[in-house]
Amino acid sequence: MLAYTVAPAIESGVFDSVIVSTDSEEIAAVARHYGAEVPFLRPAEFASDTSPDIEWLEHALTELKRQGRAWEAFSLLRPTSPFRTAAMIERAWSTFTSQDGVDSLRAVEKCTQHPGKMWVVRGERMFPLLPFGPETQPWHSTPYQALPTVYVQNASLEIAWSRVVFERRTIAGDVVVPFVTESYEGFDINDPADWMIAEKLLADGAVQLPPIRQAPYGMTV
């Protein structure tokens, strides 16, 4: 998974450096094998399952700055999106840099489960998550096709100006550019079911994995 993130990042030519943040020596070794840098390990306090992104990102950018390495912008490419391509990264960077007065760009896709049909449960009662729509035709009782188009973020890509982190201590900022992913670019693997879907997509030829130049990590020749 890490290889299929590092490879297109390098191939895109967008980045001066491709850096992996991890608290694991083993993951660091894998990242370096495929061409990424791991100049330091992430502190354990920023590496729990519930650690917010801003903590480890702020740490990484601050530590790099101490080493005399600073950039105007950064991108987050999470390794759970193996079908991300170099062309997609280039397209996102072009979209981001063509906009004036923005803080960040975030990958999104049209949602399949519309929030207008979601509920919040309080005790033995439930209430619409989004209390909008006409009283005579509430959203929860409206066909999906007739509901307002809503997008959900996916984990494939984020880009932001570094100033947003240092000045505002946030990743997104206030002015966010949408980047609508195409086909399976934003497919995210989080559990065994996602893994099985990914394998089926590959077997059917519906998707392709980015090319990897290096031999598989750990392979002996």
VOSEVEX-334134 format. One record per residue (C-alpha): residue in one letter; x, y, z; residue number from 1. Coordinates in Angstrom, 3 decimals. Layout:
N
VORO  type      east     north        up  seq
VORO     A         X         Y         Z  NUM
...
END
This chain:
221
VORO  type      east     north        up  seq
VORO     M     0.000     0.000     0.000    1
VORO     L     2.842     2.353     0.850    2
VORO     A     4.620     1.586    -2.416    3
VORO     Y     1.517     2.482    -4.443    4
VORO     T     1.437     5.883    -2.737    5
VORO     V     5.138     6.751    -2.901    6
VORO     A     5.575     5.732    -6.560    7
VORO     P     2.973     8.056    -8.144    8
VORO     A     4.011    10.882    -5.822    9
VORO     I     7.559    10.672    -7.154   10
VORO     E     6.439    10.095   -10.744   11
VORO     S     4.172    13.164   -10.694   12
VORO     G     7.166    15.503   -10.452   13
VORO     V     5.076    17.834    -8.301   14
VORO     F     7.074    17.439    -5.097   15
VORO     D    10.546    18.561    -4.103   16
VORO     S    10.494    15.810    -1.463   17
VORO     V     8.291    12.819    -0.705   18
VORO     I     8.359    12.295     3.063   19
VORO     V     6.676     9.604     5.144   20
VORO     S     5.602    10.287     8.737   21
VORO     T     5.501     7.140    10.867   22
VORO     D     6.336     5.934    14.359   23
VORO     S     7.434     2.528    13.050   24
VORO     E    11.006     1.611    12.113   25
VORO     E     9.659    -1.164     9.890   26
VORO     I     7.345     1.158     7.953   27
VORO     A    10.194     3.651     7.686   28
VORO     A    12.371     0.939     6.099   29
VORO     V     9.619     0.093     3.605   30
VORO     A     9.144     3.772     2.731   31
VORO     R    12.863     4.272     2.114   32
VORO     H    12.999     1.142    -0.027   33
VORO     Y    10.439     2.641    -2.401   34
VORO     G    12.157     6.013    -2.611   35
VORO     A    10.592     8.135     0.128   36
VORO     E    12.416     9.971     2.889   37
VORO     V    11.897     9.327     6.597   38
VORO     P    14.128    11.950     8.250   39
VORO     F    12.703    11.241    11.731   40
VORO     L    10.105     9.086    13.451   41
VORO     R     6.775    10.423    14.618   42
VORO     P     6.501    10.709    18.429   43
VORO     A     4.213     8.103    19.989   44
VORO     E     1.886    10.764    21.414   45
VORO     F     0.989    11.795    17.852   46
VORO     A     0.586     8.250    16.531   47
VORO     S    -2.477     6.793    18.257   48
VORO     D    -5.641     5.743    16.431   49
VORO     T    -7.364     8.909    17.651   50
VORO     S    -4.520    11.384    17.019   51
VORO     P    -5.794    14.308    14.922   52
VORO     D    -3.888    14.977    11.715   53
VORO     I    -2.900    18.471    12.754   54
VORO     E    -0.710    17.103    15.577   55
VORO     W     1.592    14.890    13.520   56
VORO     L     1.542    17.279    10.552   57
VORO     E     2.507    20.248    12.712   58
VORO     H     5.263    18.152    14.251   59
VORO     A     6.580    17.066    10.849   60
VORO     L     6.602    20.547     9.312   61
VORO     T     8.153    22.059    12.438   62
VORO     E    10.877    19.429    12.615   63
VORO     L    11.654    19.828     8.917   64
VORO     K    11.820    23.595     9.397   65
VORO     R    14.376    23.084    12.185   66
VORO     Q    16.443    21.120     9.690   67
VORO     G    16.356    24.053     7.292   68
VORO     R    13.735    22.504     5.047   69
VORO     A    10.558    24.502     4.489   70
VORO     W     8.072    24.668     1.646   71
VORO     E     5.192    26.991     0.821   72
VORO     A     2.776    24.113     0.344   73
VORO     F     2.341    20.451     1.252   74
VORO     S     0.132    17.554     0.255   75
VORO     L    -1.193    14.613     2.261   76
VORO     L    -1.314    11.324     0.352   77
VORO     R    -2.659     8.587     2.567   78
VORO     P    -1.576     5.025     1.715   79
VORO     T    -5.111     3.648     1.934   80
VORO     S    -5.805     4.896    -1.629   81
VORO     P    -3.810     2.579    -3.937   82
VORO     F    -5.451     3.644    -7.215   83
VORO     R    -4.231     7.237    -7.034   84
VORO     T    -2.134     8.103   -10.111   85
VORO     A     0.636    10.550   -10.933   86
VORO     A    -1.721    12.217   -13.418   87
VORO     M    -4.290    12.719   -10.670   88
VORO     I    -1.715    14.402    -8.425   89
VORO     E    -0.641    16.666   -11.288   90
VORO     R    -4.275    17.534   -11.998   91
VORO     A    -4.905    18.387    -8.347   92
VORO     W    -1.799    20.575    -8.097   93
VORO     S    -2.780    22.441   -11.258   94
VORO     T    -6.278    22.997    -9.864   95
VORO     F    -4.939    24.244    -6.527   96
VORO     T    -2.372    26.650    -7.951   97
VORO     S    -4.869    28.116   -10.421   98
VORO     Q    -7.014    29.452    -7.578   99
VORO     D    -6.526    32.780    -5.802  100
VORO     G    -7.187    33.395    -2.116  101
VORO     V    -7.606    29.764    -1.115  102
VORO     D    -6.262    27.843     1.879  103
VORO     S    -6.454    24.260     0.687  104
VORO     L    -7.783    21.678    -1.741  105
VORO     R    -9.483    18.436    -0.732  106
VORO     A   -10.449    15.373    -2.756  107
VORO     V   -14.190    14.652    -2.760  108
VORO     E   -16.655    12.410    -4.543  109
VORO     K   -20.427    12.354    -4.887  110
VORO     C   -21.850    10.617    -1.826  111
VORO     T   -23.770     7.365    -2.202  112
VORO     Q   -25.413     7.562     1.235  113
VORO     H   -27.068    10.968     1.288  114
VORO     P   -26.962    12.788     4.664  115
VORO     G   -30.497    13.969     4.006  116
VORO     K   -31.564    10.397     4.774  117
VORO     M   -29.512    10.096     7.961  118
VORO     W   -30.807    10.282    11.507  119
VORO     V   -29.525    11.075    14.996  120
VORO     V   -30.877     8.799    17.734  121
VORO     R   -31.616    10.301    21.143  122
VORO     G   -32.983     7.705    23.568  123
VORO     E   -36.088     6.165    22.000  124
VORO     R   -36.542     8.929    19.433  125
VORO     M   -34.672     9.958    16.315  126
VORO     F   -34.315    13.210    14.436  127
VORO     P   -33.145    14.086    10.904  128
VORO     L   -29.416    14.826    10.761  129
VORO     L   -30.158    17.611     8.276  130
VORO     P   -33.421    19.333     9.215  131
VORO     F   -33.817    20.981     5.830  132
VORO     G   -36.115    20.631     2.851  133
VORO     P   -39.771    21.595     2.437  134
VORO     E   -42.133    20.570     5.254  135
VORO     T   -44.432    18.846     2.788  136
VORO     Q   -41.595    16.766     1.339  137
VORO     P   -38.779    16.237     3.893  138
VORO     W   -35.462    15.075     2.526  139
VORO     H   -35.622    11.741     4.334  140
VORO     S   -38.712    10.893     2.290  141
VORO     T   -37.385    12.216    -1.035  142
VORO     P   -35.819    10.086    -3.806  143
VORO     Y   -32.019    10.377    -3.956  144
VORO     Q   -32.211    11.772    -7.494  145
VORO     A   -34.296    14.725    -6.281  146
VORO     L   -32.015    15.650    -3.385  147
VORO     P   -29.337    18.373    -3.597  148
VORO     T   -25.993    17.009    -4.778  149
VORO     V   -23.721    16.387    -1.805  150
VORO     Y   -20.045    15.454    -1.865  151
VORO     V   -18.102    13.489     0.718  152
VORO     Q   -14.363    13.806     1.240  153
VORO     N   -12.179    10.803     0.522  154
VORO     A    -8.714    10.082     1.862  155
VORO     S    -6.816    10.160    -1.409  156
VORO     L    -5.407    13.691    -1.470  157
VORO     E    -5.207    17.048     0.293  158
VORO     I    -3.106    20.082    -0.578  159
VORO     A    -2.683    23.221     1.510  160
VORO     W    -0.427    26.202     2.019  161
VORO     S     1.957    25.627     4.927  162
VORO     R     0.962    28.995     6.430  163
VORO     V    -2.446    27.497     7.259  164
VORO     V    -0.808    25.075     9.684  165
VORO     F     1.529    27.581    11.317  166
VORO     E    -0.835    30.562    11.458  167
VORO     R    -4.171    28.848    12.025  168
VORO     R    -3.230    25.389    13.354  169
VORO     T    -5.550    23.697    10.912  170
VORO     I    -5.109    21.645     7.774  171
VORO     A    -8.021    22.869     5.675  172
VORO     G    -8.365    26.526     6.614  173
VORO     D   -11.564    28.323     5.635  174
VORO     V   -11.425    28.532     1.841  175
VORO     V   -11.302    25.024     0.409  176
VORO     V   -11.148    24.083    -3.283  177
VORO     P   -13.075    20.930    -4.249  178
VORO     F   -11.185    18.332    -6.243  179
VORO     V   -13.631    15.765    -7.603  180
VORO     T   -11.902    12.420    -8.044  181
VORO     E   -12.679    10.352   -11.118  182
VORO     S   -13.638     6.685   -11.316  183
VORO     Y   -11.800     4.794    -8.535  184
VORO     E    -9.081     7.399    -7.870  185
VORO     G   -10.453     8.041    -4.410  186
VORO     F   -11.174     4.407    -3.484  187
VORO     D   -10.197     3.940     0.153  188
VORO     I    -9.225     0.652     1.810  189
VORO     N   -10.105     0.578     5.503  190
VORO     D   -11.327    -2.951     6.194  191
VORO     P   -11.324    -6.503     4.742  192
VORO     A   -14.449    -5.800     2.678  193
VORO     D   -12.699    -2.878     0.951  194
VORO     W    -9.697    -5.129     0.307  195
VORO     M   -11.896    -7.751    -1.373  196
VORO     I   -13.528    -5.085    -3.550  197
VORO     A   -10.097    -3.787    -4.557  198
VORO     E    -8.956    -7.293    -5.532  199
VORO     K   -12.139    -7.800    -7.584  200
VORO     L   -11.657    -4.466    -9.375  201
VORO     L    -8.093    -5.462   -10.242  202
VORO     A    -9.123    -8.943   -11.368  203
VORO     D   -11.840    -7.485   -13.617  204
VORO     G    -9.461    -4.949   -15.133  205
VORO     A   -11.550    -2.043   -13.871  206
VORO     V    -8.488    -0.440   -12.246  207
VORO     Q    -4.730    -0.592   -12.447  208
VORO     L    -2.123    -0.145    -9.758  209
VORO     P     0.616     2.444   -10.274  210
VORO     P     3.844     0.931   -11.666  211
VORO     I     6.563     0.188    -9.095  212
VORO     R    10.191     0.266   -10.228  213
VORO     Q    11.703    -1.370    -7.158  214
VORO     A    11.607    -5.074    -6.360  215
VORO     P     9.104    -5.909    -3.609  216
VORO     Y    10.376    -5.019    -0.175  217
VORO     G    12.123    -7.926     1.503  218
VORO     M    12.572    -9.927    -1.693  219
VORO     T    15.951   -11.606    -1.961  220
VORO     V    17.515   -12.053    -5.386  221
END
